[in-house]
Amino acid sequence: MALDFKLKDVGHNIIVKFIQAYLPEAKKKYYAKPVFQPILDLHAVASKAEVYNINTSPNVIEKGLTAALELIFYLIADGYIIRTPLFSIGIRIPGEYDGSETHLPDGIHPEVRLTVSPELREYVKDSVHVTFDGIEDINGFIATATDDATGLTDETVTPDNMLIIRGTGLKIDSDALHATEVGCFFHSDAAGDTPARIIALNEPHTLRVITPTGLVKGVNYSIVIRTQSSVRNSTHTLKNVREMTSEFTLKAQ
């Protein structure tokens, strides 16, 4: 089965909300943020087969997707470039060299680069309609988290290292009654919440935190921020603690 990106009988619509700009270099007041559908796992992807008139058993699709992704995983590590109708992915070696090297410099390691296919970019450009749905009444927003040790954004967290969190309404503050409830936490289903060791920078749009020492390698963590500062006025203390949870998870290194 092959996907035909030339078909024009399917229209797509996504809803976007305006959210407050969180990067210091932003030139305007808001960003447009898609209201995403729930994250799909492979089982959920396969269950969509009937919706899109794909006449293959969802069970067969799920098994095939799982096997294909496992194979692609190892082929990429073997140095193959994988090209599909959706993306191209392969290994690159960062850094500059004089041609006499016999091994990678300290701190340099192979990286994976993924590029969206021209077919998918064109399909989205031509087929997806965007509906603006006003300003999102957010309770704060964790936009990105960059692991200073790996340089990766929204992917990894390294124990006992700096993590740079950007967003809106991040400043952590409290009154005396709620002082033990607020902070920046790393949440996993198994361990619950583990607080950051140090909050080195505490601003409405940026937190710089030293991550906990005891994060378990390979476990995915959500960022949870609890604070009594107001989203609209960071100097104002709310009566109750508000909570933000990242839409992404970070894998401990």
C-alpha positions in Angstrom: 0.0 0.0 0.0 1.3 3.5 -0.9 -0.1 6.8 0.2 -1.1 9.0 -2.7 -0.2 12.6 -1.8 -1.8 13.9 -5.0 -5.4 13.1 -3.9 -7.4 16.3 -3.4 -10.6 14.8 -2.0 -9.5 15.1 1.6 -9.5 18.4 3.4 -7.9 18.9 6.9 -8.6 21.5 9.5 -6.6 22.4 12.5 -7.5 24.9 15.3 -4.9 27.3 16.6 -5.0 29.5 19.7 -3.0 32.7 20.4 -0.6 32.3 23.3 1.6 34.9 24.9 5.1 35.1 23.3 7.7 33.6 25.5 11.0 34.1 23.7 12.8 37.4 24.6 13.5 38.2 20.9 9.8 37.8 19.9 8.7 40.9 17.9 5.0 40.5 18.5 2.8 39.8 21.5 1.5 36.3 20.6 2.4 33.0 19.0 -0.1 30.8 17.2 -0.2 27.3 18.9 -2.0 24.4 17.3 -4.6 22.7 19.5 -3.1 19.2 19.0 -5.1 16.0 18.8 -4.2 13.4 21.5 -0.8 11.8 20.9 -1.2 8.6 18.9 0.6 5.4 19.7 1.0 2.7 17.1 -2.1 0.9 18.2 -4.1 4.1 17.9 -2.6 4.8 14.5 -3.6 1.4 13.2 -7.1 1.9 14.6 -7.5 4.9 12.3 -7.3 2.7 9.2 -11.1 2.5 8.7 -11.4 6.3 9.1 -9.1 6.9 6.2 -10.6 4.1 4.1 -7.4 1.9 4.2 -8.7 -1.6 3.7 -6.0 -3.4 5.7 -6.7 -5.0 9.1 -5.6 -2.7 11.9 -3.9 -5.6 13.6 -1.8 -6.2 10.5 -1.0 -2.4 10.3 0.1 -2.3 13.9 2.4 -5.3 13.7 3.8 -4.0 10.4 4.5 -0.5 11.8 6.1 -1.9 14.9 8.4 -4.2 12.9 9.2 -1.5 10.4 10.2 1.0 13.0 12.3 -1.5 14.9 14.1 -2.3 11.6 14.6 1.3 10.7 16.0 2.0 14.2 18.9 -0.5 13.6 19.4 0.4 9.9 20.0 4.0 10.9 22.5 3.0 13.5 24.3 0.9 10.8 24.7 4.0 8.7 21.8 3.7 6.2 19.8 6.7 5.1 16.1 5.9 5.3 13.9 7.8 2.8 10.1 7.4 3.0 7.1 9.4 1.7 7.1 11.2 5.1 10.7 11.8 6.0 14.4 11.1 5.4 16.5 10.2 8.4 20.2 9.3 8.9 23.3 9.9 10.9 25.5 13.0 10.7 28.8 13.7 12.3 29.1 17.3 13.7 32.3 19.3 14.0 35.2 20.5 11.8 38.3 18.5 10.9 41.7 18.9 9.3 41.7 15.4 7.8 44.3 13.8 10.0 41.9 12.7 12.8 41.6 9.0 13.8 38.7 9.4 16.2 36.0 11.8 17.2 37.0 14.8 19.4 36.0 14.7 23.1 32.3 15.6 23.5 31.4 14.9 19.9 29.2 12.0 19.0 27.1 10.9 16.0 23.7 12.7 15.7 20.5 11.8 14.0 19.0 14.2 11.5 15.4 13.9 10.3 14.1 15.9 7.4 10.4 16.1 6.4 9.8 15.0 2.8 8.9 17.6 0.2 5.7 15.6 -0.6 4.4 15.9 3.0 5.3 19.6 3.2 3.4 20.2 0.0 0.5 18.1 1.1 0.2 20.0 4.4 0.6 23.3 2.7 -2.2 22.6 0.1 -4.6 20.5 2.2 -4.6 21.8 5.8 -6.9 24.8 6.6 -6.1 26.8 9.8 -8.9 28.2 11.9 -8.0 30.9 14.4 -10.0 30.5 17.6 -9.1 33.5 19.7 -6.6 33.9 22.6 -6.1 30.9 24.8 -6.9 31.5 28.4 -3.8 29.7 29.6 -2.8 28.9 33.2 0.8 29.3 32.2 2.6 27.3 29.4 5.8 25.3 29.3 7.0 25.8 25.7 10.4 24.2 25.5 13.1 22.6 27.7 16.8 22.5 26.5 19.2 20.1 28.1 22.5 22.1 28.5 24.5 18.8 28.6 23.2 17.4 25.3 22.1 20.6 23.5 18.8 18.9 22.7 15.4 20.5 23.1 12.3 18.7 24.3 14.1 15.4 24.2 16.5 14.7 27.0 17.2 15.6 30.7 20.7 14.9 32.2 20.7 14.4 36.0 22.6 17.1 38.0 22.9 19.4 35.0 21.4 22.6 33.8 18.0 22.6 32.1 16.7 25.8 30.4 12.9 26.0 30.5 11.1 28.6 28.4 7.4 29.5 28.4 4.8 31.8 29.9 4.0 32.4 33.6 6.9 30.3 34.8 8.1 32.4 37.7 8.0 30.3 40.9 6.7 32.2 44.0 4.5 31.6 47.0 3.3 32.9 50.3 4.5 31.4 53.6 1.5 29.0 53.8 2.2 27.3 50.4 6.0 27.5 50.3 6.5 23.7 50.5 4.1 23.1 47.6 5.7 25.2 44.9 8.7 24.5 42.7 9.9 22.8 39.5 9.4 19.1 39.5 10.2 16.1 37.3 7.3 13.6 37.2 7.3 10.0 36.2 4.5 7.5 36.8 6.8 5.3 38.9 8.4 7.8 41.1 6.0 10.7 41.2 7.4 14.2 41.6 11.2 14.9 42.1 12.1 18.5 42.7 14.8 20.3 40.9 18.0 20.7 43.0 18.5 24.4 42.4 16.5 27.1 40.5 19.3 29.3 39.3 17.2 31.7 37.2 13.5 32.4 38.1 11.8 34.6 35.6 8.3 34.7 34.0 9.5 33.4 30.6 12.7 31.5 31.6 13.7 29.1 34.3 17.3 27.7 34.6 17.3 24.7 37.0 19.8 22.1 38.1 18.1 18.8 37.6 17.8 16.1 40.3 20.6 13.7 40.8 18.4 10.6 41.1 16.6 10.7 37.7 16.6 7.1 36.3 18.3 6.6 33.0 15.9 5.7 30.2 12.8 6.9 32.1 10.6 9.7 30.6 9.8 12.6 32.8 7.3 15.4 32.5 8.1 18.9 33.8 5.6 20.1 36.4 5.8 23.7 37.7 3.7 24.8 40.7 3.6 28.5 41.7 1.4 31.2 43.1 2.7 33.9 40.7 0.1 35.3 38.3 0.5 34.7 34.6 -0.4 38.3 33.8 1.5 40.0 36.6 4.4 38.0 38.0 4.7 40.3 41.0 1.2 39.4 42.2 0.7 36.4 44.5 -2.4 34.3 43.9 -4.5 32.8 46.7 -4.1 29.3 45.3 -1.2 27.3 43.7 -1.5 26.9 39.9 0.1 24.0 38.1 1.6 23.6 34.6 2.7 20.3 33.0 4.8 20.0 29.9 3.1 18.5 26.8 6.3 16.7 26.1 8.5 14.3 28.1 12.2 14.2 28.5 14.2 11.0 28.6 16.8 10.8 31.4 20.4 10.2 30.1 
